[in-house]
């Protein structure tokens, strides 16, 4: 489907929704970067700046009862899946009002009631779990899809190959989304892989491999929607590779000096938010004032979430004994 057709099909409201979610992710990431650098938050962070079109495009194609599994870079996925600033911000502050009651922090965000399994920081760790979830959906005859988000580095892990093979053999309703941001930590993908496209590996398992422009939210949405609908109808799994780039280091203390200046500038010209804003303006779907209002509301919501998090209670020592068992009760 061409961009012009999908723009008409989606309509203004959904397209403005794409823009809003991408800006929410970017604004959240930029704000917490300074909070961490100022020493106001514990732990560390792995940010999603530049990759916003991936989470928004994929999650916008999901139904409410579908489930995603994320990685050590989960903030964008959480926001795209509908988690609130309040519950995410409080989690980063380690407060009891956080989505995981302050026990997960940045790398373990999630809210299963909103369709997001708690993120798994181990590289490639969520792929076999997504196979299991999607197999459960199939066995229970539930019309649901499970989606795994992972990076290019995870595609060289054994769990990647085992999971895709099992998903293919069992024909599970799953989609494996590889966010290829060109670098596994500080190592270029070109140094650890002889093939050009990670999606080409799908052929080894007899499933479809698809490539989308991870800097274009509409292109991501089109391909994700096709893969998700195929899985839901019993067509089996898809490996969806999103060619993207992070505009920041691997983690908060990484300046990204290993990335050549020309490469960084080339990708920054493809900024998914700036280019999508131009599209909205050029197509007459929004005016500058309308988009400015959206940005201002997001900044206000962020301000309020920081206050909410800072004023929320810290876990008590006895909270250590909670949430340990499925019954949520500790045996005497």
N, C-alpha and C positions, 0 to 999 in steps of 0.2 A: 504494500500500500504506500502510495506517495505521501510526502509530508503535507501537501495541500489538502489531500483527501482526509487525512487523519485529523488535521486542524479543524476542518469543518465538522467531522464526526464527533470530536471531543467537545467542541464548543468553548465559549469564553470562560464559563465557570470552572471547568476542570483544568483548563490551561492556566488560569490565574492560580488555581490550587497547586499546580506544579511549581509555579514561580514562588509562591508563598512558602512551600515546604523547602525548596532549595535555599531560599534566603534564611529561613529559620535555622537550617543546618549550618550555613556559613556564619551567621551571626552568633550562634551558640558557640561554635568552635573558636571564633576569634575572641569572644569574651572570656571563655574559660582559659584560653592560652595565657592571658595576662593574669588571671587569678592564680594559676599554677606558678607562673614565674615570680609572682609576688609572694609566694609561699603561703597562700591562704587556703590551699587545698592539699590534702595528703596524696601520697602515691605518685603516679605518673599518668600520662595520656598519650594516645596514638590518634592523631587527628585525621579528619576526612575532607579537609579543605581542597577543593578542586574536583572532588569525586561525587558531588551532590546529585548529579543527574542519574547516577547508577541506582542509588537507594530509592529515589523518588520514582524513577521510571519503572522499576521492578515492582515496588510495593503498591504503586497505583494500579497495577494490573491484577492484584490479588483480591480475593474475597475475604470477608471478615473472619471466617473460621479457618483460613489457611494459616500456615505457620512458617516463620523464617527462623534460621539459625545464623548467628553472627560470629564475629572474630574478636581479636584484640583491638579492632578499630570500629567500635559499634555505635558511636553516637549518632551518625547519620542514619543508620538502619533503624535505630530506636525512634528517632523523630519522624522518619518517613512512615513508620508502622503505627504512629499515633500516640506514642508515649509523650506525656506532657513535660514541659520545661521543669515544672515543680518536682516531679518524681525523679527525673534524671539529675537535676542539679543537686537535690538533697542526697541522692546516692553518691555523687561525686564528693560531697562534703562528709560522707559517712554517717548520715543522720537516719533516724528510724523512720522518717517519712519518705525515704527513698524507695524506688521500685523494688529493691531487694533488702529493704530495712537497714541499709547502710552496711551490709555485709559483703557486697559484691564490688563496689567501686566502679571505676571507669571501664575496666575490661570485662565486667560480668553484668552488664545491664540486661534487663529483660522484663517482660510482663506477659506471661502466657495467656492471660485473659484478653490481651490486645494482640495476640498472634505472634509474639516474639519469645522464643526460647531464650533463657538466660545465656548471654554470650559466652563463648568458650575461647580462652586466650591461647590454647595450644594450637600451633599452626597445623591446619588440616584436621583438627579435632572434631569439628562438627559434621563432617561429611558422612561418616558411618551412622551417626545419630539421625541424620536426615533420612538415610536409607531406611532405618528402623521405623521412624515416624511415618514415612510414606507407605511402608509395607503394612503398618498397623491400619492406616486409613483404608488401604485396599482390602485387607482381610475383614475389616468391620463394615465394608461396603459404604464408607463415608465418601462423599463427593468432595474431597479435600486434597490440597496439594502442599507439599513441603519443599521449601526453597533453602538451599545452602549458599551463603555468601562466603567466599574465600579469596585469597590473593594469589598472584602468580607464583609466589614461593611455595605455596601449598601444593601446587600441581606437580611438584617433584617428590612429594611425600608418598609413602606407601599407602596411606589411608585414602589418598585420591584415587589411585588405581584400583584398590580393593573395592572401594565404595561404588565407583562407576561400573565396575564389572558386575557386582552383585545387583545393583539397581537395574542394569540392563537385563540380566538373567531373569530377575523376578518381575520385570516390567512395572516398576513402581511409579506412582504419580509424583515424580520429583523433578526439580530443576536445579542444576548445579551452575551457579553464577560465579564465574571467575572474574574478579575485578583486577585486571592486568594493568597495574599502575607503573609498570616498567622496572620497578626495583623491589627486590626482596630485602628489606632493611636497606643496606647500602650497596647491594650487589645488583648490577644490571642484569636483566633477564637474558640479555644476549650472551652473557658469560657462562650461563648454566644450562642453556638449551640450544640444540642445533636446529630445531624447527622454528618457523616464523610465527606460527599461530598455535596457541594452546588448544584451541577448538578442534584442530586437526586430530588430536588424540582420541576424539570421540569415535572415530572409525574403528579403532582397535577393539572397541566394545560393542560395535554394531548399533550405536545410537547416533542421533543427529548432533552435529557440532555447528554452532551458529556464532557469527561475529557481529557485534553492534558497536557503534560509535559511542563510547562511554562519556563523551563530552556533549552529547546531544540527547536531552531527556526524551524527546519524541521518538528518536530512533531506538533508544533503550526500551521505551514503552511498547513500541510496535513489536519488537522481537521477543520481549518478555511475555507479552500478551499471547502471542502465537505459541510459545513454549508451554505456558501455563495452561492454556486451553487444550493443547494436545495432551498434556499429562492428565488433565481432568477427564478427558474423554477416553482414557485407556490407551493412549498412544505411546506411553512410556516416557522415560527421562530424556532430557536434553542438556547438553553442555553449552552454556551461553557465555561466550567470552566478551567482556566489555573492555575495549581499549581506552584506557583512561590515564590520569596522572595526578599525583598529589602535589599541591603547591607548598608543601611543608616537609620537614624532615620526618624520619620514621617515627620518632617520639619527640617529646617536648624539648629535650636537650640536644637534639640533632639539628645542626644548621644546614644539612643537605649540601655541603660543599663538594661532595663527590659527583654532583649532577652538573654537567657542562652548562655554561651560561646560555649558549645558543639553544640547547635542548629545552631548558626551562622556559625561555622566552617564547619558543615556538608553541609549546603547550599552553602557556598563559594567554596567547592570542585566541585559544579555543575555549576560554573560560565559559563554562556551561551557563552561568547565571547572566553574565553580561550579554552573551549572544542570544539567549532566550528573551531577555528584556528587549533587545533590539527587534526580535521577531514580533513580540507582542505590540510594540509601538508601530512597527511598519505595517502590520496587518490590521491596525486600528482596533485591536482587542483591548487595549488599555491606554491610558494617558499617563504622562509623567506624574501628575498630582496623585492619581490613583495608586500608582506603584510606590510613591513616596509615603503615602498614608499606610500602606502595608508594612513598609520598612519601619516606620515610626511605632506602629502597634507592636511589632515584634520586639523592638528595643525596650518598649515599656513592659512587655511581658517578661523579658529577660531580667530587667531590673527587679520586678516583683518576685521572680523565682529565686534570685540571689538572696533577697531579704527572707523569703520563706525558708530557704535552706539554712541560712545562718541562724535563724531563730528556732529551728526545729531541734528537738532533743537528741542528744547522743545516745547510743545504745548503753544500757546498763550491764553490769557484769553478768547478771543472771540471764540476759538475752543470749548468751553463748549457748545455753542449753535449749534454745528454741529453734524450730525449723530443722531439726536433725532427722526426723523420721516422717514418713508419709502421713502418719496419723497426727503429726504435729504435737505428739505427746512423748515425753521422755519416760521410759519404763523405770519403775522404782526398784 
